[in-house]
Amino acid sequence: MDTGQVILWTLAGTICSSLISLMPALHIYNVAGILIMLTMGVGTSTLIPMPYVPAFMMAMVVGWAILNTIPALFLGAPDESAIFVVLPGQKYMMQGRGYEAAALTGVGALAGILAMFLASPLFFRTLPKLRNITRPHNFWIMGLIITYMLMSEWPKGSGRQKTGWGRFIDGWKNLAAGLLTFFLSGILGIIILNKPLVNVEFAFQNIMPVFVGLYAIPWVVGNIFSKTEIPPQFICTTADLDYRFWGRGGLAGFIGGMIAAFNPVVTGGIGGFIAGHVTAQRDDRLFIISQGASKTVYYVGGFLMAFIPGLYRTRGGMAWMLRPFFQPHTFEDYWRIMGVIMLSGGLSFLLLLLFSRLVIRVVNKINYRSLSVVTFLLMVGVVYYLFEWVGLGLMTVATAIGLIPVYYHSRRMNCMGVLLLPITLNMGGLGPAVVRLMGLV
Amino acid sequence: MSTTSAPTPTLRDYPAETICPSCGKFVGAYTRCPYCGCEHKHRISIRFFRIFSIVISLGGIFLIWLAARGINAPLIKIKEISPLQSFAYVRIEGEVTRTSTYSDGGVSFVVEDTTGSLQVRAYADTGKMLLKENRVPSAGDRVSVEGTINFREDRGASMIVNVPEKVTIERVVPAAVRIADIGEKVIGRKALIEGRIIATRTFPKGSSVTVSDGTGTIEVVVWDSSRALFGEKEKLLAEGRSVSVQGKVGKYKDTLQIVLDFPGDIKEREHALEAPGAKPGPGANAGVGFQKTDIGDLNRGKTDQPVEITGKVTGLRRSSKGTALELADPTGSVDVFVWDTLRDRMPRASEVMAVGTMLKVRGVVGEYRDKLQVVPRSADQVEEAARPE
């Protein structure tokens, strides 16, 4: 394999994903899926030489994991994994410190990448064993994660209603919205995973219309109807940080990201959420660094699992998409991809700083609403092209479910019920009984 | 002198239509707020959208559910499966060529249609349900299977079944054949035989029973992974049982055999040949099914048939895996080959297998290096006989 080509495609993937991450609500997995469909229809790549496809894809994931902070902070369009960065990030931005917040997530991401590199020998030895130990217990582990996620939704009502019933309803409004979102998206997941509704030809992207509806469209719709204006931002040259903080935040994020990367169906948002609770970081700086590390370790580490010899774990959309075309086997494959991660990570951090400055400069000048309309039309167009009216129908229903957390102020993370519920039921051997109950047999 | 002043009106005291619903400032008769620019007329309550989102979610899921109930998985040819169809939920139809079961309860089988073959897998929970509902096909059965396509670059396509009902089987029950009629041409196909188990043996990954029907003998192999499923039917795999067995015919080291995968494929024969007063069980019917023969009457026509011979040991030859005894009676002599594994289980082996001993041997007629031999299959098939008066 030509090292020069590996570097070339790593740079290409990083730049490509950095541009994609600037488009609000456009997810890297959707773009990668379309790219694969356009270039690898017959099992071999026509655009990128096949041996370099993993490097290109990994660079795209790394770039996305680091640069998706920009739309989350400055354009109000976080994806599911960046959701927890927004709250303290917004606070920083309102104080004119948005650039610093972006930089802190970036240094968190670098800490996460460094931790993955240092932990590599541990991955080879412990993860295959850990997988064998946890595999029979995945059902109840997943059940606990779901229970924890649902129970930790807290009441956001004011509690100032005049009657007891009024206060009861006020208290339960958000909790009920969270439960409703989880179970509605879960039922939708059970249906679409057990009955074919979309075109078989592009089945490897069969869940795409639903994900676009649950996450992307509600954000874009929100952005179209709201006005984004950010206060003047200061471009700092130093960060309010020392190496001890960097290490602490990075380690906390690494733990959360690994929980998400290793366990089936757990996403970066859920991993970051658990890590945030486990490490109980009260300092905003620590929190932002840990979330930056967590989402990078989730996206990159999840994909990296496919390259660990002897682990045989496919985690994350990119790994599933690549599996039919490429299967890594050797330590050489692993270290090569680790090199790609480090090269792409360093470059992405520099691009993060560059693009943050650029966005701060232009965000109040560009018509962000028009950009959101273009993104909306683009997503609708792609869904229609691939899955026709059925895809649009699924997307519409998923959008309505995705809007429930927006209108009732519950967590969007509950939309992950679309995968969590059916897969956990299957792991516990209850899937067939539920499918029978729903008359889908 | 005291003065009283009227209370200053607050925004709450003004009529609602004079307050901007967006920024809350007093706008009087304006229909567009001079502060925030919002329209007062034609506004829709956010509450409407909140309720609308729930209604459309519930209604949409109901419609999707209705549509899903009426849709059947598309039938595809195995050759048509491409990497882009990974995760596709489809149906395939074809003939099962191989079935395997795993110790954790998982099941897999290979389906072949006119265009290719595909491995279908059911993980432990589904596999156990398939076994319980007798939905695991045997080799030769025709099946229709719905499942999710899984594609890997290094292993190609496979199908995962999650719901037992998605496996429908058209059982192929072959007509019973004589063991003597089973030949090379039926390899890979299903055969049904009826006969008596005349011997049993075990090997590292399974066990086998030798079935004789009077026309010949054949070994029926049961792998350990399958044997775990047999439960009560395990009793049928004992020497002396009269059974009917169906399974796929295969060949191992130039010898034909039948592979028994599932407990449903072995049954006790309704009209079993029982020895008078004998009880089923190991060794109980050891003599039944073996034809008493003079050594001189043995010939190539009796190959694979179970026989019982009596004679005197006139010679011994050791080989790497067993001992050949030359057994002679007044009509002739023949070699009796005793495997070391069988000898190890024989009580008083060194005394019994000695020159000059009178032996009664039950075994199957075979041929080795162009010479006939009788091969006993279990330790109690070699026993000392009373000397003729």
Interface residues (C-beta under 8 A of the other chain):
Chain A: I36 M37 M40 G41 V42 G43 L180 L184 I187 L188 I191 I192 L193 N194 K195 P196 L197 V200 E201 F202 A203 F204 N206 I207 W320 R323 P324 F325 F326 Q327 H329 G393 L394 T396 V397 A400 I401 L403 I404 V406 Y407 Y408 N426 G428 G429 G431 P432 V435 R436 M438 G439 L440 V441
Chain B: I46 F49 R50 F52 S53 I54 I56 S57 L58 G60 I61 L63 I64 W65 A67 A68 R69 I71 A73 P74 I76 S82 P83 L84 Q85 S86 F87 A88 Y89 V90 D125 T126 M129 T148 I149 F151 R152 E153 D154 N162 V163 P164 E165 K166
